[in-house]
């Protein structure tokens, strides 16, 4: 897919975005901007911010800043950040993004970032003390703009083992791997030049948006199509305190991810790169589970046939929403 078409695919629906982008020249640029997107989680956010301040203290030579994006503010987040930044170990910028959705919030963070590297974590996460030094060690030797995701460990052992990635080997994303397996959005670092090649996050994806997951998976796949390296590294650690403790909550979480996956399949069905083949592979596994009673989850957390129903629902919703947007005159990406 040629670059101009790929960029339209990512950003056509965002041509009217707010004109709040920070203009950065070489003299103003920092080494790292850490972006934390939050929504009504004051207590968790305070612990997240404190861990970021601590990793900066452990890496005093790094030029780093923090951007907190409040997505749909309705609690005391602004007051918390205003009080906390007085003792923070790094500069802090507070941004309000009232358009709902994690994709929109992440884009607001990027527009307000001054870092050569832009790191993303979530408000229910805490970064390890050596997170910043590990990050810089990986990126300082790069010859080309790169994306990296790091290890995500369970923060609370009483939570279900969801939203984590604890692989011990470094991996470069390449076909036929599914882009949802390479890294997690709560621990990803993107060189700022990548956005010039790939475009912004698709704001239809992410918690709070139409499709409540997969904004990072969509971005990883577009990066892959643009020949940007996407790498998982087993250090650069984040601890995830997601709070999901019951099977019903876990199933709802996976259903959202399955619908997001279906929307991705619909978006890239004719885009090349091989993602469409995962539809066949997933369906084949679901049929095998039905015929052979070969369930892949002994705890009954989820069944692959039902997950495939959610995938197809996501595909149908994506095509329907794109068609409705076109009829209403909205600019939407070409699938």
C-alpha positions in Angstrom: 0.0 0.0 0.0 1.5 3.4 -1.0 2.3 5.8 1.8 -0.2 8.5 1.0 -3.1 6.0 1.0 -1.9 4.5 4.3 -1.8 7.9 5.9 -5.4 8.6 4.7 -6.4 5.3 6.2 -5.3 6.4 9.6 -6.1 10.1 9.8 -8.9 11.0 7.4 -11.5 11.1 10.2 -9.3 13.4 12.3 -8.7 16.2 9.8 -10.8 18.5 12.0 -8.9 17.7 15.2 -8.3 20.6 17.7 -5.4 22.9 16.8 -3.6 22.3 20.1 -0.4 20.7 18.8 2.8 21.9 20.5 5.4 23.1 18.1 8.8 21.6 19.0 12.2 22.4 17.6 15.5 20.7 18.4 16.3 23.1 21.3 13.0 22.4 23.0 12.9 18.7 22.6 13.3 16.4 25.6 14.5 12.8 25.6 11.2 11.3 26.7 7.6 12.3 27.2 5.6 9.9 29.3 1.8 10.1 28.4 -0.7 8.9 30.9 -4.4 9.0 29.8 -6.9 8.8 32.6 -10.6 8.9 33.3 -12.1 9.2 36.8 -9.3 7.1 38.6 -7.8 9.6 41.0 -6.4 7.1 43.5 -4.9 4.8 40.9 -3.5 7.8 39.0 -1.7 9.1 42.1 0.2 5.9 42.4 1.0 5.8 38.7 2.4 9.3 38.7 4.5 8.6 41.8 6.1 5.6 40.1 7.0 7.8 37.1 8.5 10.4 39.4 10.6 7.7 41.0 11.9 6.3 37.7 13.0 9.8 36.8 14.9 10.1 40.1 16.6 6.8 39.3 17.7 8.3 35.9 18.6 11.9 36.7 20.5 12.6 33.5 17.5 11.9 31.3 15.5 14.9 30.0 12.0 13.7 30.6 8.5 15.2 31.0 5.0 14.0 31.9 1.8 14.7 30.0 -1.5 13.8 31.8 -4.5 13.6 29.6 -7.9 13.8 31.4 -10.4 12.1 29.1 -13.9 13.3 30.0 -13.1 14.9 33.3 -15.7 14.6 36.1 -13.7 14.0 39.2 -10.8 15.6 41.1 -8.1 14.7 38.6 -7.1 18.3 37.8 -6.8 19.1 41.6 -4.7 16.0 42.1 -2.3 16.8 39.3 -2.0 20.4 40.4 -1.0 19.4 43.9 1.2 16.5 42.9 3.3 18.4 40.3 4.7 20.6 43.1 6.9 17.8 44.3 7.3 15.9 41.0 10.8 15.0 39.7 9.9 16.1 36.2 7.9 18.8 34.3 4.2 18.0 34.1 1.6 19.2 31.6 -2.1 18.7 32.2 -4.4 18.3 29.1 -8.2 17.9 28.9 -9.5 15.9 26.0 -13.3 15.9 26.1 -13.8 13.7 23.1 -14.3 10.2 24.5 -12.0 7.3 23.8 -8.5 6.2 24.5 -7.4 6.8 20.8 -8.5 10.5 21.1 -6.7 10.8 24.5 -3.5 9.3 23.2 -3.6 11.7 20.2 -4.0 14.6 22.6 -0.9 13.4 24.5 1.1 13.2 21.3 0.1 16.7 20.2 1.3 18.0 23.6 4.5 16.0 23.8 8.0 17.5 23.4 9.9 14.2 23.6 12.0 12.4 21.0 10.4 9.3 22.5 6.8 9.2 23.5 6.0 6.5 26.1 2.5 5.5 27.0 1.2 3.8 30.1 -2.2 3.6 31.8 -3.5 5.1 35.0 -3.9 1.7 36.5 -0.2 0.9 36.0 3.0 1.6 37.8 6.4 1.7 36.0 9.4 0.0 37.5 12.2 2.1 39.0 14.6 1.4 36.2 11.9 1.8 33.5 13.3 5.1 32.1 17.0 3.9 32.0 16.0 0.6 30.3 14.0 2.5 27.7 16.8 4.9 26.8 19.3 2.0 26.6 17.1 0.3 24.0 16.4 3.3 21.9 19.7 5.1 22.0 21.3 2.7 19.5 18.5 2.8 16.9 19.3 3.7 13.3 15.6 4.1 12.3 12.5 5.3 14.1 11.1 2.3 16.1 8.3 1.2 18.3 8.9 -0.9 21.4 6.7 -2.6 23.9 7.9 -3.9 27.2 7.1 -6.4 29.8 3.8 -6.1 31.7 3.5 -7.9 35.0 0.5 -8.4 37.2 0.6 -5.8 39.9 -1.9 -7.4 42.3 -1.6 -11.2 42.6 -5.3 -11.4 43.5 -6.3 -10.1 40.0 -6.9 -12.5 37.2 -3.8 -13.0 34.9 -5.2 -10.6 32.2 -3.7 -7.6 30.5 -0.1 -8.9 31.0 2.8 -9.9 28.8 5.7 -11.7 30.5 7.5 -13.3 27.6 11.3 -13.6 28.2 12.6 -13.2 24.7 12.9 -10.1 22.5 10.7 -10.4 19.4 10.4 -8.4 16.2 6.8 -8.3 14.9 6.5 -9.9 11.5 3.9 -12.0 9.5 2.2 -14.3 10.4 2.2 -13.1 14.0 -1.0 -11.3 15.0 -0.4 -7.7 15.8 -2.3 -8.0 19.1 0.3 -10.4 20.4 3.4 -8.2 20.1 2.9 -5.7 22.9 0.3 -3.9 25.1 -0.8 -0.3 25.0 -0.1 0.2 28.7 3.6 -0.2 28.0 4.6 1.1 24.6 7.2 3.6 23.5 7.1 5.3 20.0 9.7 7.4 18.4 8.0 10.7 17.5 9.1 10.4 13.8 6.9 7.3 13.5 3.8 9.4 13.6 4.9 11.2 10.4 5.0 7.8 8.7 2.0 6.1 10.3 -0.4 8.9 11.3 -2.3 9.3 14.6 -4.2 6.7 16.5 -7.5 5.8 15.0 -10.0 7.4 17.3 -12.7 4.8 16.7 -10.7 2.3 18.7 -9.8 2.2 22.4 -11.6 2.2 25.8 -14.5 4.7 25.7 -14.8 4.7 21.9 -17.1 2.8 19.5 -14.7 -0.2 19.6 -13.5 -0.4 23.1 -10.1 -1.9 22.4 -7.3 -2.3 19.9 -6.2 1.3 19.3 -2.6 0.2 19.8 -3.0 -3.0 17.7 -4.3 -0.9 14.8 -1.3 1.4 15.2 1.2 -1.5 15.4 -0.2 -2.9 12.2 -0.1 0.3 10.3 3.5 0.7 11.5 4.3 -2.8 10.1 2.7 -1.9 6.8 4.9 1.3 6.8 8.0 -0.9 7.5 8.5 0.6 10.9 10.0 -1.9 13.3 7.7 -3.0 16.2 9.7 -4.8 18.9 8.9 -6.5 22.2 11.6 -6.3 24.8 11.4 -8.4 28.1 12.6 -5.6 30.3 11.3 -2.0 30.5 8.8 -3.3 33.0 5.3 -2.0 33.9 3.1 -3.4 36.7 -0.6 -3.6 35.8 -3.2 -3.2 38.6 -6.3 -3.8 36.5 -8.6 -5.0 39.3 -10.4 -7.7 37.3 -11.1 -10.5 39.8 -14.2 -12.3 38.5 -14.8 -14.4 35.4 -17.8 -12.4 34.3 -15.7 -9.2 34.3 -12.9 -11.0 32.5 -15.3 -12.3 29.8 -16.6 -8.8 29.2 -13.0 -7.6 28.8 -12.3 -10.3 26.2 -15.5 -9.7 24.4 -14.5 -6.0 23.9 -11.2 -7.1 22.6 -12.8 -9.6 20.2 -15.1 -6.8 18.8 -12.0 -4.6 18.4 -10.3 -7.4 16.6 -13.2 -7.8 14.3 -13.2 -4.1 13.5 -9.5 -4.4 12.6 -10.2 -7.3 10.3 -12.9 -5.3 8.5 -10.6 -2.3 8.2 -7.7 -4.2 6.7 -9.6 -6.9 4.8 -8.3 -5.6 1.5 -5.2 -3.7 2.7 -2.6 -6.4 2.3 -0.2 -7.6 4.9 -1.9 -10.9 5.7 -4.1 -9.9 8.6 -7.2 -11.2 6.9 -5.8 -14.7 7.1 -6.3 -14.6 10.8 -10.1 -14.7 10.3 -9.8 -18.1 8.6 -7.3 -19.4 11.3 -9.5 -18.2 14.2 -12.6 -19.6 12.6 -11.0 -22.9 12.0 -9.9 -23.1 15.7 -13.5 -22.3 16.7 -15.0 -25.1 14.6 -12.4 -27.5 15.9 -13.4 -26.6 19.4 -17.1 -27.2 18.6 -16.5 -30.5 16.8 -13.8 -32.0 18.9 -14.8 -30.4 22.2 -11.2 -29.2 22.2 -11.6 -26.2 24.5 -8.5 -24.1 24.9 -9.4 -22.6 28.2 -9.9 -25.1 31.0 -11.2 -22.5 33.4 -14.0 -21.6 31.1 -13.0 -18.0 30.9 -14.0 -17.8 27.3 -15.0 -20.0 24.4 -13.5 -19.5 21.0 -16.8 -19.9 19.1 -18.4 -17.2 21.2 -15.4 -15.0 20.7 -15.7 -15.4 16.9 -19.3 -14.2 17.1 -18.0 -11.1 18.7 -15.3 -10.8 16.0 -18.0 -10.9 13.3 -20.1 -8.4 15.2 -17.1 -6.1 15.3 -16.6 -6.5 11.6 -20.3 -5.7 10.9 -20.3 -2.7 13.2 -17.2 -1.3 11.5 -18.6 -1.5 8.1 -22.0 -0.1 9.3 -20.4 2.8 11.1 -18.2 3.6 8.1 -21.1 3.6 5.8 -23.2 5.8 8.1 -20.3 8.2 8.4 -20.1 8.5 4.6 -23.8 9.1 4.3 -23.6 11.9 6.9 -20.7 13.5 5.2 -18.1 12.5 7.8 -14.6 11.9 6.6 -13.7 8.2 7.4 -10.7 6.1 6.6 -10.9 3.9 3.5 -10.8 0.2 4.6 
